[in-house]
């Protein structure tokens, strides 16, 4: 049961800034996790590491190896992106508004409140104190909002809420180790500065311009003269004290501490370099305002911007969902389009400048747009409200989600991409069910309809309704797909329709409470329904007998689930117990007491501790494993429990999140945060300076609110609304407050050592074959994607080594290998050898092939075609010579 977190679906973006790494990897914060989208392969993954609260800022190093994340508690994680591992942790003392790596990757600039801090970036080596604060500038009079590095990593231009831009210089020489230099001020804006950028000369890569953009839609272009007649009159005395916040380092005995100087010579600036001439320093030059331009977007405010130095272009996003692309310095508008109804909270160029990334936090939109061809590279949007229900397709490759925003989304489980959205429902979607054909999806909603969706043509081909409007909360279909059943919330009835005709066949009455659980027996036509009237009823649909059996409980029954063999029925009750029944004999087999297992987490509004509180100590969703040996259970808690059915013991307990931005994560509340008027978190002291979606992530709106009301004071509560185990048993999904969490037994990350420093050439393949390393030679040839080399390496493997080599091939190279085997079957005379290869590949990678059969389908079909053709040829040959062989055998025996 080694399930590990694999992905997070349902919310590709909720706020903060996005970053593009190596032109093709889009990194965006989702809650307290980081989502990485491959724009070429159309795949998304979520890093397994979690921050303490929702992420506020992320920054990537220039080489794309390191990732820096800062959350709302100002705690920083330093992550190795290729290995998905946290290397270092750090806490800042002030709210961080922006953070950026220097172009050379050695320094990190952090806008912490009013302070501008410059830190030394950690490297790969192990250090006791990896982060070193090099310099602190405290010249800003208000919170810093943006910053940018110069190409040489010597200068920083900073914008703040005091309507001023500042140009800072990082001195490098020994004489200026403790010097203080006044920044140059860029004045004239009438609103908060949103972005500040350096403009460079394309030929010399020297800084020639500075662009400052303010919230009221103004962009100022500043230029400097190359020769300043009086550079030395503004020079500051180096005897001024250090800025506050910078630690004293190596003041006493600096010359004697040679070890530390030698140790840090690589990471910092080179102390042996001569100082620059003061006359050439940017902050000493004479800067002037060249021109003022305005975007003229009426009442809309500028909320996001970015600048590309190579193309000299500026992209801006506004609060009305409009974005604009301008060519600088002439301020020529290239594009002006509306992409959303809400404000754009992030706008980013990739390194080449051909793709623009936009994010809208309120709607959960994440768009990547190519401005030259005016086409979308990526277009993803999450659910606006919490996800209510999920369903796996029979082959476990598709995952459908339904939410309170009236929408149904279908995702590819392996890639994490949503490829279709159905929005015909007019109220919350409460239940989903995949038909056995794998291409039909059923959905039930509170709008009184049950709809059938065609996943080939992406349309609603049938709608099931009742004579009077009802609210459906449960859904089931029999194994043949001929009968559809739905349970209601208001009339306590179960309605039965024909799938072929769409006619209402029967109405099953008898329950005295909402029918929240509905499921057909896997091996018979018996329908089981659970209700809040403390009963579970069995119905024989096809015989027309109505209720067959009734199971009474002492508390309200919340949900039920059939074991895959149909010989056991599990029911969850309000007192936190799971009752297991034998549906054939009508006897209760045993009970699991789960109150203590699921208990945990105290809300801010709770008057009792988590141990003494009775709220949420029950399971609202159950799901059997594929073999029926264990059962997953979840509810209004931060835990998901896995029980062994035979021994009735708790096998494992998953904590779905550690995000302190959600209520119910902590077991014990800090008494320091309690005041006379209640907890500090519940006091409405909304800071008007923090902009939702930009400075912090936007919270999901809670459905079913009365106008003006805020459940739990607007704090989302952690809970699990639905659990489903994939039919293959290799993964399971949970619909939680954070989104749809997917846990899998398959390794989502395979470390391939040949991807590091080996020169992948045909000579290296030949050398590996000569050294009798067929495994390494095959992987190198697969990386080269040379058909002749791949076939050569396949044939070079001895029959004894085939199982070991086949199991060592990474899954990403499986498609090329299957294609090569299909070609070899048609050409090579070594028939048994190639068939042995196919057999061992299926043994080693059978589950992976089944889960990704859609991607491997063309190669598998060509392989099947070759095997079928060979089988027919051999069958004809053998049948024609059968009697001849018998005659020869008989004559040999007589002799």
URZI-V910916 format. One record per helix or strand of 3 or more residues. SS is the DSSP state (2 for helix, 1 for strand). FROM is the first residue (numbers start at 1). TO is the last residue. If there is no record, write none. Layout:
# URZI-V910916
ss:SS from:FROM to:TO
ss:SS from:FROM to:TO
This chain:
# URZI-V910916
ss:1 from:4 to:9
ss:1 from:19 to:21
ss:1 from:25 to:30
ss:1 from:33 to:38
ss:1 from:43 to:46
ss:1 from:55 to:60
ss:1 from:66 to:71
ss:1 from:75 to:80
ss:1 from:85 to:91
ss:1 from:96 to:101
ss:1 from:107 to:112
ss:1 from:115 to:120
ss:1 from:132 to:137
ss:1 from:144 to:149
ss:1 from:155 to:160
ss:1 from:165 to:169
ss:1 from:184 to:186
ss:1 from:193 to:200
ss:1 from:207 to:214
ss:1 from:218 to:224
ss:2 from:232 to:234
ss:2 from:258 to:263
ss:2 from:278 to:280
ss:2 from:282 to:284
ss:1 from:287 to:294
ss:1 from:302 to:308
ss:1 from:313 to:318
ss:1 from:322 to:327
ss:1 from:332 to:338
ss:1 from:346 to:349
ss:1 from:355 to:360
ss:1 from:365 to:370
ss:1 from:375 to:381
ss:1 from:387 to:392
ss:1 from:398 to:403
ss:1 from:408 to:412
ss:1 from:417 to:422
ss:1 from:429 to:434
ss:1 from:440 to:445
ss:1 from:450 to:454
ss:1 from:459 to:464
ss:1 from:472 to:477
ss:1 from:483 to:488
ss:1 from:494 to:498
ss:1 from:504 to:508
ss:1 from:515 to:520
ss:1 from:526 to:531
ss:1 from:535 to:540
ss:1 from:546 to:552
ss:1 from:557 to:562
ss:1 from:569 to:573
ss:1 from:577 to:582
ss:1 from:587 to:593
ss:2 from:595 to:598
ss:1 from:619 to:624
ss:1 from:630 to:635
ss:1 from:639 to:644
ss:1 from:649 to:655
ss:2 from:671 to:673
ss:2 from:680 to:682
ss:2 from:711 to:714
ss:1 from:720 to:725
ss:1 from:731 to:736
ss:1 from:739 to:744
ss:2 from:753 to:755
ss:2 from:762 to:770
ss:2 from:774 to:784
ss:2 from:787 to:796
ss:2 from:799 to:808
ss:2 from:811 to:827
ss:2 from:831 to:851
ss:2 from:853 to:880
ss:2 from:882 to:894
